[in-house]
Amino acid sequence: MIGEWTMNHQSREIKPSFQQPALRLTVVCENTVGRPIPACGEHGFACLLQLPDSTWLLDTGGGQTLLPNLAVLGCEPAEIDAVVLSHGHYDHTGGLLGLLQSIGPRPVYAHPQVFGERRWQGVHEQRDIGPPHSRSGFEAAGACFCLDNSFRELAPGLFCSGEIPRLNADEQGDQHLLGKSVVTGEWCPDAFPDDLALAVDTPSGLVILLGCAHAGLINTVEHFRLKLPQRRIHAIIGGTHLGPASDAQFAATVTYLLNLDFDRLGVSHCTGQIRAAQLHARMPNKVFFASVGTTFRVE
């Protein structure tokens, strides 16, 4: 069924850091709705992670669909223990204020530069795309920010990438995305030091969750492979930012994935419909479309 995948544990020679009986991921905010439910799509991303002992939210969408879609999907917002922001764009931070106003104070994990000024620059237009509220505004609503740029374990078996090294020459980033330098005050191509990803250690291997992968899918996966060398990759889910990527970067990413030992790739958000279809054509038994309503379970 499109929109729902169930993954059963297969015996492997892996020693995860803890015994995890189950992991359930639910895509709450995304550009499209993948099955006939009364949910809405919006440009943005949010994914609910339900672990055995805690519930986490990676990103919060653009602010229009988070709470309504949680209700449609039968997810109780009050059960969310903490939020992780993958980077400082409005389509990933826009729902945070409303969520906090609904459920009260929560820890919010992010990179120290998540509040930097951002814009999208086209040929004939430009627009601000940073967080829609200030840090003080979020804090007034109950955000307890935990800002750190280091790799760390947030909960048993749940790892945050911290700042991701840019080592792959093919992953050059999107030149339409600009950031304002805190040193010179000038606008320049955004290096996205705040781009974060999550990895969950499961009996089947690592499940890597991407917000937009502005650091590059290859860089992100290789970073987790370096930090967690004894784990194989079970799944990669989320925004890959391959939609606006060059043909060279896309080709390099496809080659990398074809040579990577992994089981599933759930493409979302900034992957774009054309690139998502191309990925599915190359890896039909691995790629699925992670739109609103998609659930992914490891048992």
C-alpha positions in Angstrom: 0.0 0.0 0.0 1.3 3.4 -0.9 1.7 5.5 2.2 2.3 2.6 4.7 5.3 0.3 5.1 5.9 -2.4 7.8 9.4 -3.6 8.4 10.1 -6.8 10.2 13.3 -7.5 12.0 15.7 -9.8 10.2 18.5 -11.5 12.1 21.8 -9.8 11.5 25.1 -9.6 13.2 24.5 -6.2 14.7 24.8 -5.1 18.3 22.6 -2.1 18.8 23.2 0.1 21.8 19.9 -0.9 23.3 17.0 -3.4 22.9 14.4 -1.6 20.9 11.1 -3.5 20.5 9.6 -1.0 18.1 10.1 2.2 16.2 7.2 4.0 14.5 7.6 7.0 12.2 4.7 9.0 10.9 5.0 11.8 8.3 2.8 14.6 9.7 3.7 17.5 7.4 4.8 17.3 3.8 4.0 18.7 0.4 1.5 16.1 -0.5 -1.0 13.7 1.1 -0.3 10.1 0.0 -3.6 8.3 1.0 -7.3 9.1 1.2 -7.4 10.8 4.6 -8.7 14.3 5.5 -5.2 15.7 6.0 -3.6 18.6 4.2 -0.3 19.1 2.5 1.9 22.2 2.7 5.5 23.0 1.6 7.4 21.8 4.6 8.2 18.7 6.7 7.5 17.2 10.1 8.0 13.6 11.2 6.8 12.0 14.5 9.2 9.4 16.0 7.6 7.1 18.5 10.3 5.2 20.5 9.6 2.7 23.2 10.2 5.2 26.0 9.7 8.6 24.4 8.1 10.5 21.5 10.0 13.1 19.4 9.1 15.4 16.6 11.6 16.2 13.8 10.6 19.7 12.4 7.2 21.3 12.5 6.2 22.1 9.0 5.2 25.6 7.8 2.6 26.2 10.5 -0.6 25.5 8.7 -1.0 21.7 9.0 0.9 20.3 12.0 -1.9 20.3 14.6 -4.7 19.4 12.2 -2.8 16.6 10.7 -1.8 15.2 14.1 -5.4 15.0 14.9 -6.3 13.3 11.6 -3.5 10.8 12.1 -4.7 10.0 15.7 -1.5 11.4 17.3 -1.8 13.2 20.6 0.3 16.4 20.6 0.7 16.3 24.4 2.6 13.0 24.1 5.5 14.7 22.2 8.4 14.9 24.7 10.8 17.0 22.7 11.3 18.7 19.3 14.3 18.7 17.0 14.8 21.4 14.4 16.8 20.2 11.4 17.6 23.8 10.3 16.3 27.3 10.4 13.9 27.6 7.5 10.2 28.6 7.9 8.9 25.4 6.4 10.5 23.4 9.2 10.1 25.8 12.1 6.7 27.4 11.3 4.6 25.1 13.4 6.7 25.3 16.5 4.9 28.2 18.1 1.4 26.8 17.7 2.6 23.4 19.0 4.1 24.9 22.1 1.0 27.1 22.7 -1.0 23.9 22.5 1.1 21.5 24.7 3.2 23.8 26.9 7.0 24.0 27.4 9.2 21.4 25.7 12.9 20.9 25.0 13.8 22.0 21.5 17.1 20.7 20.1 18.9 22.6 17.3 22.2 24.0 16.1 23.3 27.4 17.7 22.9 29.1 14.2 19.3 28.0 13.6 18.1 31.6 14.0 20.3 33.1 11.3 18.6 35.3 8.6 17.8 33.4 5.4 16.4 34.3 2.0 15.6 32.7 -1.3 17.0 34.7 -4.2 15.7 34.2 -7.7 16.2 36.1 -11.0 13.3 38.4 -10.5 12.4 38.1 -6.8 13.6 37.3 -3.3 11.8 36.4 -0.1 12.7 35.8 3.5 12.6 32.1 4.4 14.0 32.1 8.0 12.1 31.1 11.1 8.8 33.1 11.3 9.4 34.0 15.0 12.4 35.1 17.0 14.0 33.0 19.6 12.4 35.1 22.4 9.0 34.6 20.8 9.5 30.8 20.8 10.8 30.9 24.4 7.8 32.9 25.5 5.6 30.1 24.2 7.6 27.5 26.1 10.6 26.5 24.0 13.5 25.3 26.2 16.3 25.5 23.6 19.2 23.0 23.8 21.6 24.5 21.2 24.6 22.3 20.3 26.7 21.6 17.2 28.1 18.3 18.4 27.2 14.7 17.6 25.2 13.4 20.6 22.8 10.8 21.8 19.5 12.5 22.7 17.8 9.4 24.1 18.7 5.7 24.2 19.4 4.8 20.6 18.4 8.2 19.2 21.4 10.2 17.7 21.7 13.7 16.5 24.2 14.3 13.8 25.5 17.7 15.0 27.3 19.7 12.4 27.9 17.6 9.3 31.3 17.9 7.5 31.1 18.8 3.8 33.5 16.2 2.3 31.8 15.2 -0.9 32.7 17.5 -3.8 29.6 16.8 -5.8 27.3 18.2 -3.1 27.6 21.9 -3.7 24.3 23.1 -2.3 21.5 25.3 -3.7 22.8 28.7 -4.9 19.4 30.2 -4.6 19.6 29.9 -0.8 21.4 32.7 0.9 22.4 33.4 4.5 23.3 36.7 6.1 26.9 36.7 7.5 27.0 37.5 11.2 30.5 38.9 10.6 30.1 41.1 7.6 26.4 41.5 7.4 26.5 40.6 3.7 24.3 38.0 2.0 26.1 35.0 0.6 25.4 31.4 -0.4 24.2 29.6 2.7 26.6 27.0 4.0 23.9 25.6 6.4 26.1 24.9 9.4 22.9 24.3 11.3 21.7 21.4 9.0 21.1 18.4 11.3 19.8 14.9 10.9 18.7 12.1 13.2 19.5 8.4 13.3 17.6 5.7 15.3 19.5 2.5 16.2 17.1 -0.4 15.6 17.5 -4.2 15.4 17.4 -3.9 11.6 20.0 -1.1 11.4 20.1 2.7 11.5 17.0 4.6 10.3 18.3 8.0 9.2 15.9 10.9 9.2 16.5 14.0 7.1 14.9 17.4 7.3 16.2 18.8 4.0 19.7 17.3 3.8 21.2 20.7 2.9 24.6 19.2 3.9 24.0 16.6 1.2 22.6 13.1 1.5 26.0 11.5 0.9 27.7 13.7 3.5 24.9 13.0 6.0 24.9 9.2 5.6 28.7 9.0 5.6 28.8 11.1 8.8 26.6 8.6 10.6 28.6 5.7 9.2 31.7 7.3 10.7 30.2 8.0 14.0 28.3 4.7 14.3 30.6 2.3 12.4 29.2 -1.0 13.6 25.7 -0.3 12.3 24.4 -0.9 8.8 21.9 1.5 7.2 18.4 0.1 7.2 16.4 3.2 5.9 16.8 6.8 4.9 13.7 8.9 5.1 12.9 12.6 4.6 13.8 15.6 2.4 16.9 15.0 0.2 17.0 18.4 -1.5 17.7 16.7 -4.8 14.9 18.7 -6.4 17.0 21.7 -7.1 20.3 19.8 -7.3 22.4 19.8 -10.4 22.4 16.8 -12.7 25.9 16.0 -11.6 25.0 15.9 -7.9 21.9 13.8 -8.6 23.9 11.3 -10.7 26.5 11.1 -7.9 23.8 10.5 -5.3 22.2 7.8 -7.4 25.5 6.0 -7.9 26.2 6.3 -4.1 22.8 4.8 -3.2 23.2 2.0 -5.7 26.4 1.0 -4.0 25.2 1.4 -0.5 24.0 -1.5 1.6 20.5 -0.3 2.7 16.9 -1.4 2.6 14.5 1.5 2.1 14.6 5.1 0.9 11.5 7.2 1.8 11.7 10.4 -0.3 9.9 13.6 0.8 9.5 17.3 0.5 12.4 18.9 -1.3 13.3 15.8 -3.2 10.8 17.0 -5.8 8.4 15.0 -7.8 10.6 14.5 -10.8 13.7 13.4 -8.8 11.5 11.2 -6.6 10.1 9.5 -9.7 13.6 9.1 -11.1 14.8 7.5 -7.9 11.9 5.1 -7.8 12.6 4.1 -11.4 16.2 3.3 -10.6 15.4 1.5 -7.2 11.8 0.4 -7.4 12.1 -2.1 -4.6 13.7 0.3 -2.2 12.2 3.8 -2.9 8.8 4.9 -1.6 7.1 8.3 -1.3 7.0 9.6 2.3 4.0 11.9 2.1 1.6 12.9 4.8 0.1 9.8 6.4 3.0 7.6 5.6 4.0 5.3 8.5 7.2 3.3 8.8 7.6 0.7 11.5 10.5 -1.5 12.6 9.5 -4.3 14.9 
